[in-house]
Amino acid sequence: MDRDEIICNCMEITRGEIIDAIKNNNLKTVDEVGDATEAGTVCGSCQDDIEEILKDVNA
């Protein structure tokens, strides 16, 4: 798993930034991740990837 991988191309948000936001803020939904990081809030094409990261982190 590459923490530097860009997950949200529109906002240039990395996997690591999303993971940190989930852990630091106890995020549970894609919308919460979007509110915290702006990831997934423009075109939405990365929302499935964000959902997978949420499942991995919160497992």
PASEBA-1860 file (N, C-alpha, C; in nm, 3 decimals):
! residues 59
1> MDRDEIIC> 0.085/-0.118/0.000/0.000/0.000/0.000/0.089/0.124/0.000 ~ 0.068/0.210/-0.098/0.148/0.330/-0.115/0.075/0.451/-0.060 ~ 0.123/0.504/0.051/0.058/0.619/0.114/0.061/0.743/0.024 ~ 0.154/0.747/-0.072/0.167/0.862/-0.161/0.082/0.851/-0.287 ~ 0.013/0.737/-0.304/-0.073/0.720/-0.421/-0.187/0.822/-0.418 ~ -0.206/0.891/-0.530/-0.317/0.986/-0.541/-0.446/0.906/-0.557 ~ -0.538/0.924/-0.465/-0.669/0.858/-0.472/-0.770/0.952/-0.540 ~ -0.771/1.076/-0.498/-0.861/1.176/-0.557/-0.779/1.265/-0.649
9> NCMEITRG> -0.794/1.240/-0.780/-0.717/1.319/-0.877/-0.762/1.464/-0.882 ~ -0.890/1.489/-0.865/-0.942/1.626/-0.875/-0.880/1.716/-0.768 ~ -0.870/1.665/-0.646/-0.819/1.746/-0.534/-0.676/1.708/-0.495 ~ -0.618/1.609/-0.566/-0.482/1.561/-0.539/-0.465/1.517/-0.395 ~ -0.560/1.435/-0.348/-0.556/1.382/-0.211/-0.496/1.241/-0.216 ~ -0.399/1.216/-0.130/-0.330/1.086/-0.130/-0.399/0.985/-0.038 ~ -0.364/0.859/-0.059/-0.413/0.751/0.028/-0.376/0.780/0.174 ~ -0.254/0.825/0.197/-0.209/0.855/0.334/-0.290/0.964/0.400
17> EIIDAIKN> -0.324/1.068/0.324/-0.404/1.177/0.380/-0.543/1.126/0.420 ~ -0.600/1.040/0.335/-0.732/0.984/0.365/-0.726/0.893/0.487 ~ -0.625/0.807/0.494/-0.609/0.717/0.608/-0.593/0.797/0.738 ~ -0.509/0.899/0.735/-0.487/0.981/0.855/-0.616/1.050/0.898 ~ -0.692/1.103/0.801/-0.818/1.170/0.835/-0.916/1.073/0.898 ~ -0.924/0.951/0.843/-1.015/0.849/0.897/-0.976/0.816/1.041 ~ -0.847/0.791/1.062/-0.801/0.752/1.196/-0.813/0.867/1.297 ~ -0.774/0.987/1.256/-0.772/1.100/1.349/-0.910/1.152/1.385
25> NNLKTVDE> -1.007/1.130/1.295/-1.141/1.186/1.315/-1.250/1.080/1.328 ~ -1.208/0.951/1.335/-1.303/0.841/1.350/-1.412/0.845/1.242 ~ -1.369/0.865/1.118/-1.463/0.878/1.007/-1.518/0.741/0.968 ~ -1.645/0.739/0.928/-1.712/0.613/0.895/-1.772/0.611/0.754 ~ -1.789/0.728/0.691/-1.856/0.732/0.561/-1.773/0.810/0.459 ~ -1.803/0.787/0.332/-1.738/0.861/0.224/-1.767/1.010/0.238 ~ -1.889/1.044/0.276/-1.925/1.186/0.293/-1.841/1.251/0.403 ~ -1.818/1.178/0.512/-1.735/1.233/0.621/-1.592/1.254/0.573
33> VGDATEAG> -1.540/1.160/0.494/-1.406/1.177/0.438/-1.402/1.299/0.347 ~ -1.507/1.318/0.267/-1.515/1.434/0.180/-1.516/1.564/0.258 ~ -1.594/1.566/0.366/-1.600/1.686/0.451/-1.464/1.718/0.512 ~ -1.391/1.614/0.552/-1.263/1.632/0.620/-1.148/1.663/0.524 ~ -1.154/1.606/0.401/-1.038/1.616/0.311/-1.068/1.676/0.175 ~ -1.197/1.686/0.139/-1.245/1.727/0.007/-1.230/1.615/-0.096 ~ -1.174/1.500/-0.058/-1.164/1.387/-0.151/-1.303/1.337/-0.188 ~ -1.323/1.312/-0.316/-1.450/1.258/-0.363/-1.561/1.359/-0.379
41> TVCGSCQD> -1.529/1.488/-0.366/-1.634/1.589/-0.368/-1.649/1.659/-0.503 ~ -1.563/1.631/-0.600/-1.573/1.698/-0.729/-1.641/1.607/-0.831 ~ -1.570/1.511/-0.886/-1.632/1.425/-0.989/-1.689/1.297/-0.929 ~ -1.640/1.255/-0.813/-1.692/1.137/-0.745/-1.636/1.004/-0.791 ~ -1.546/1.005/-0.890/-1.497/0.878/-0.942/-1.411/0.800/-0.843 ~ -1.362/0.863/-0.739/-1.277/0.795/-0.641/-1.355/0.746/-0.519 ~ -1.486/0.766/-0.517/-1.563/0.731/-0.398/-1.558/0.581/-0.367 ~ -1.552/0.496/-0.470/-1.538/0.353/-0.444/-1.404/0.322/-0.377
49> DIEEILKD> -1.298/0.389/-0.420/-1.167/0.371/-0.358/-1.168/0.418/-0.213 ~ -1.234/0.530/-0.188/-1.244/0.582/-0.052/-1.321/0.483/0.036 ~ -1.426/0.424/-0.018/-1.505/0.324/0.055/-1.417/0.205/0.093 ~ -1.332/0.160/0.001/-1.242/0.048/0.030/-1.142/0.085/0.139 ~ -1.089/0.206/0.135/-0.995/0.252/0.239/-1.065/0.257/0.373 ~ -1.188/0.308/0.375/-1.267/0.310/0.500/-1.282/0.169/0.556 ~ -1.316/0.073/0.471/-1.333/-0.066/0.518/-1.202/-0.121/0.575 ~ -1.091/-0.092/0.507/-0.961/-0.142/0.553/-0.922/-0.081/0.688
57> VNA> -0.938/0.050/0.701/-0.896/0.120/0.822/-0.987/0.083/0.939 ~ -1.116/0.072/0.915/-1.213/0.049/1.022/-1.242/-0.098/1.048 ~ -1.167/-0.186/0.981/-1.190/-0.331/0.999/-1.151/-0.377/1.138
END
